[in-house]
């Protein structure tokens, strides 16, 4: 476990209008057959009233927008965006499918506390295990940091989660940095996407939309091509000059979706048909 630096000297005095920020290195495999991990830095903001988990890249873009007076936005579909009321197991899940949608899930996690401990610097970490989302998870938490939170939907342990990973080596969240902001950090990039608020929906509707997108991923582009056959269309670096090309492009996209169908909660993975 590698930590860049951790500062917890002020962690116990959470003052109103302050955000405690924890940065986790998130290693993950979109395709479980891959050897190499993708890596992203993820932000866990613990605010007086809520907890937010999202890609740290959004913070960078937000800072640039404020400095330059811009309104650039980016949504990384490979990393989760989660918001919950503090001390709650109800998670609001945000996902981009043309528009940004939000749906709630109840995610109470039942932990098994193990006797095994290990030292990291001046901290003692204790082991805990759980089954969640169809995977077996191993967590290392610190009782000295009296915050029952962690990355993604993982919470409810008697201390801060420093690291959690699954037993099949697909996902790993490792705490690498912590600091306090002297204000309550706002996240307009979650609450609004190009001026539009997230659309409330259900997990069932999300599954339907994802399946429809899988079945016909280039529907809109194909319809535009029919209307404007002389226009220039490019899909994944391929110049489309004839409508017959959409068949091969669709099959390639569907194959990619099937091969990279490895969500954190594997028991919620859609069963995409092979054509």
C-alpha positions as CSV (number, residue, x, y, z in Angstrom):
1,X,0.0,0.0,0.0
2,X,1.5,3.3,-1.1
3,X,0.4,6.6,0.4
4,X,1.8,10.0,-0.9
5,X,0.9,11.8,2.3
6,X,-1.9,11.9,4.9
7,X,-2.8,14.7,7.2
8,X,-5.3,14.0,9.9
9,X,-4.3,16.4,12.6
10,X,-7.5,18.5,12.1
11,X,-9.8,15.7,11.0
12,X,-11.8,15.4,14.2
13,X,-13.0,19.0,14.3
14,X,-15.4,19.1,11.4
15,X,-16.6,22.7,11.4
16,X,-19.7,23.9,9.5
17,X,-19.0,25.0,6.0
18,X,-15.9,22.9,5.7
19,X,-15.0,20.0,3.4
20,X,-12.6,17.2,4.4
21,X,-11.2,15.9,1.1
22,X,-9.8,12.4,0.7
23,X,-8.1,11.4,-2.5
24,X,-8.0,7.7,-3.5
25,X,-6.1,6.1,-6.3
26,X,-8.6,4.0,-8.1
27,X,-7.2,1.1,-10.1
28,X,-9.6,-0.9,-12.2
29,X,-10.0,-3.2,-15.1
30,X,-12.9,-2.5,-17.5
31,X,-12.1,-5.8,-19.2
32,X,-11.4,-8.5,-16.5
33,X,-9.1,-10.3,-19.0
34,X,-6.7,-7.4,-19.1
35,X,-3.4,-7.5,-17.1
36,X,-2.9,-3.7,-16.8
37,X,-5.1,-1.5,-14.7
38,X,-6.5,1.8,-15.6
39,X,-5.8,4.4,-12.9
40,X,-7.7,7.5,-11.8
41,X,-7.6,9.7,-8.8
42,X,-11.0,9.9,-7.1
43,X,-12.3,12.4,-4.7
44,X,-14.2,11.7,-1.5
45,X,-15.6,14.9,-0.1
46,X,-17.0,14.7,3.4
47,X,-19.2,17.7,4.0
48,X,-21.3,18.7,7.0
49,X,-24.4,17.3,5.5
50,X,-23.4,14.9,2.7
51,X,-20.7,12.8,1.2
52,X,-19.7,13.0,-2.5
53,X,-17.4,10.6,-4.5
54,X,-16.3,11.5,-8.0
55,X,-13.3,11.8,-10.4
56,X,-10.7,14.3,-9.3
57,X,-10.4,15.5,-12.9
58,X,-13.7,17.3,-12.4
59,X,-12.1,19.4,-9.7
60,X,-9.3,20.4,-12.2
61,X,-11.8,21.4,-14.8
62,X,-13.9,23.3,-12.3
63,X,-10.9,25.3,-11.1
64,X,-10.0,26.2,-14.7
65,X,-13.6,27.3,-15.3
66,X,-13.6,29.6,-12.3
67,X,-10.2,31.1,-13.2
68,X,-11.0,31.7,-16.9
69,X,-14.7,32.3,-16.6
70,X,-15.5,29.3,-18.8
71,X,-18.2,26.6,-18.6
72,X,-16.4,23.5,-19.9
73,X,-17.7,20.2,-18.8
74,X,-16.5,16.6,-19.0
75,X,-18.1,13.4,-17.8
76,X,-16.0,10.3,-17.4
77,X,-18.3,7.3,-18.0
78,X,-15.6,4.8,-16.7
79,X,-15.7,6.1,-13.1
80,X,-18.6,6.4,-10.7
81,X,-20.3,9.5,-9.3
82,X,-22.0,8.9,-6.0
83,X,-23.7,11.3,-3.5
84,X,-25.3,10.4,-0.2
85,X,-26.6,12.2,2.9
86,X,-24.1,11.9,5.7
87,X,-24.5,8.7,7.8
88,X,-26.9,7.3,5.2
89,X,-26.8,4.1,3.1
90,X,-28.9,5.6,0.4
91,X,-26.7,6.4,-2.6
92,X,-27.6,8.7,-5.5
93,X,-25.9,7.3,-8.6
94,X,-25.2,9.6,-11.5
95,X,-24.7,8.3,-15.0
96,X,-24.3,9.8,-18.5
97,X,-26.4,8.3,-21.3
98,X,-26.7,11.2,-23.7
99,X,-28.2,13.1,-20.7
100,X,-27.1,12.8,-17.1
101,X,-29.5,10.6,-15.1
102,X,-29.7,10.0,-11.3
103,X,-31.2,7.1,-9.4
104,X,-31.1,6.0,-5.8
105,X,-30.0,2.6,-4.4
106,X,-30.0,1.2,-0.8
107,X,-26.6,-0.2,-0.1
108,X,-26.2,-1.2,3.6
109,X,-23.0,-3.3,3.8
110,X,-22.6,-6.0,6.4
111,X,-19.0,-6.2,7.5
112,X,-17.0,-9.0,9.1
113,X,-14.3,-7.5,11.4
114,X,-11.1,-9.6,11.4
115,X,-8.5,-9.8,14.2
116,X,-5.7,-9.2,11.7
117,X,-4.0,-5.8,11.9
118,X,-1.0,-4.1,10.3
119,X,0.9,-0.9,10.8
120,X,1.1,2.0,8.4
121,X,3.4,4.8,9.7
122,X,1.9,5.7,13.1
123,X,-1.5,4.2,12.3
124,X,-2.9,0.7,13.0
125,X,-5.1,-0.6,10.3
126,X,-7.6,-3.4,10.9
127,X,-8.9,-5.9,8.4
128,X,-12.5,-6.3,7.4
129,X,-14.3,-8.3,4.8
130,X,-17.6,-8.2,3.1
131,X,-19.6,-9.5,0.1
132,X,-21.0,-6.6,-1.9
133,X,-22.2,-6.3,-5.5
134,X,-21.4,-9.9,-6.2
135,X,-17.7,-9.6,-5.2
136,X,-15.7,-10.4,-2.1
137,X,-13.9,-7.4,-0.7
138,X,-11.0,-6.9,1.7
139,X,-10.8,-3.5,3.5
140,X,-8.2,-2.0,5.8
141,X,-9.6,0.7,8.1
142,X,-8.3,2.9,10.9
143,X,-10.1,3.2,14.2
144,X,-8.0,6.2,15.0
145,X,-9.8,8.2,12.3
146,X,-13.3,8.2,13.7
147,X,-15.1,8.6,10.3
148,X,-17.2,5.7,9.1
149,X,-16.7,6.5,5.4
150,X,-14.8,5.2,2.5
151,X,-14.7,5.3,-1.3
152,X,-17.6,4.5,-3.6
153,X,-20.5,3.0,-1.5
154,X,-18.2,1.5,1.1
155,X,-19.0,2.8,4.6
156,X,-20.2,1.7,8.0
157,X,-16.9,0.5,9.5
158,X,-15.7,1.9,12.9
159,X,-13.1,4.0,11.2
160,X,-11.9,5.5,7.9
161,X,-11.2,3.0,5.1
162,X,-7.6,3.4,3.9
163,X,-7.8,0.7,1.3
164,X,-10.3,-1.7,-0.2
165,X,-9.9,-4.2,-3.0
166,X,-11.7,-7.3,-4.4
167,X,-10.3,-10.8,-4.2
168,X,-10.1,-11.2,-7.9
169,X,-7.8,-8.2,-8.5
170,X,-10.2,-6.1,-10.6
171,X,-10.6,-3.1,-8.3
172,X,-8.5,-1.3,-5.8
173,X,-9.2,1.9,-3.9
174,X,-6.1,3.2,-2.0
175,X,-6.1,6.4,0.1
176,X,-3.2,8.6,-1.0
177,X,-3.9,12.1,0.3
178,X,-6.1,14.0,2.7
179,X,-6.6,17.7,3.5
180,X,-9.2,20.1,4.7
181,X,-10.9,22.9,2.8
182,X,-11.9,26.0,4.8
183,X,-15.3,26.1,2.9
184,X,-18.0,23.7,1.8
185,X,-16.9,22.7,-1.7
186,X,-19.7,23.1,-4.3
187,X,-20.0,20.6,-7.2
188,X,-21.9,22.3,-10.0
189,X,-20.5,19.7,-12.4
190,X,-22.7,17.1,-10.7
191,X,-25.8,19.1,-10.1
192,X,-25.9,20.5,-13.7
193,X,-24.6,19.2,-17.0
194,X,-24.5,22.0,-19.6
195,X,-27.3,23.8,-17.8
196,X,-29.6,20.8,-17.4
197,X,-30.2,19.2,-14.0
198,X,-29.8,15.4,-13.8
199,X,-33.0,13.5,-14.7
200,X,-34.4,11.3,-11.9
201,X,-35.0,7.7,-12.9
202,X,-34.8,4.1,-11.7
203,X,-32.2,1.4,-12.1
204,X,-34.7,-0.5,-14.3
205,X,-34.9,2.4,-16.7
206,X,-31.1,2.8,-16.8
207,X,-30.9,-0.9,-17.8
208,X,-33.4,-0.4,-20.6
209,X,-31.5,2.7,-21.9
210,X,-28.2,0.9,-21.8
211,X,-29.6,-2.2,-23.6
212,X,-31.2,0.0,-26.3
213,X,-27.9,1.8,-26.8
214,X,-26.1,-1.5,-27.1
215,X,-28.6,-2.8,-29.7
216,X,-28.2,0.3,-31.9
217,X,-25.3,2.4,-30.7
218,X,-25.1,4.6,-33.8
219,X,-28.8,5.1,-34.4
220,X,-28.7,8.9,-34.3
221,X,-25.6,9.1,-36.5
222,X,-27.1,6.7,-39.1
223,X,-30.3,8.7,-39.3
224,X,-28.3,11.9,-39.8
225,X,-26.3,10.2,-42.6
226,X,-29.5,9.2,-44.3
227,X,-30.6,12.8,-44.3
228,X,-27.2,14.2,-45.4
229,X,-25.3,11.4,-47.3
230,X,-22.8,14.0,-48.7
231,X,-21.8,15.2,-45.3
232,X,-18.6,14.0,-43.6
233,X,-19.2,11.6,-40.7
234,X,-16.4,10.1,-38.6
235,X,-16.9,7.3,-36.0
236,X,-13.8,6.2,-33.9
237,X,-11.5,7.5,-36.6
238,X,-13.4,5.8,-39.5
239,X,-14.8,8.0,-42.2
240,X,-18.3,6.9,-43.1
241,X,-19.0,7.1,-46.8
242,X,-21.6,4.4,-47.2
243,X,-24.5,3.4,-45.0
244,X,-23.4,-0.2,-45.2
245,X,-20.4,0.7,-43.0
246,X,-22.7,1.0,-40.0
247,X,-23.2,-2.8,-39.7
248,X,-19.5,-3.4,-39.1
249,X,-19.1,-0.3,-36.8
250,X,-22.1,-1.5,-34.8
251,X,-20.7,-5.0,-34.4
252,X,-17.4,-3.6,-33.3
253,X,-19.0,-1.3,-30.7
254,X,-21.1,-4.2,-29.4
255,X,-18.1,-6.4,-29.0
256,X,-16.3,-3.6,-27.1
257,X,-19.2,-3.2,-24.8
258,X,-19.4,-7.0,-24.0
259,X,-15.7,-7.3,-23.4
260,X,-15.6,-4.3,-21.1
261,X,-18.7,-5.2,-19.1
262,X,-17.1,-5.3,-15.7
263,X,-18.8,-3.0,-13.3
264,X,-17.9,-2.7,-9.6
265,X,-21.2,-4.3,-8.7
266,X,-20.9,-7.3,-11.0
267,X,-24.2,-8.8,-10.0
268,X,-25.9,-5.7,-11.7
269,X,-24.0,-6.3,-15.0
270,X,-26.3,-6.4,-18.0
271,X,-26.3,-9.7,-20.0
272,X,-25.6,-8.3,-23.5
273,X,-26.6,-10.7,-26.3
274,X,-24.2,-11.7,-29.0
275,X,-25.6,-11.0,-32.4
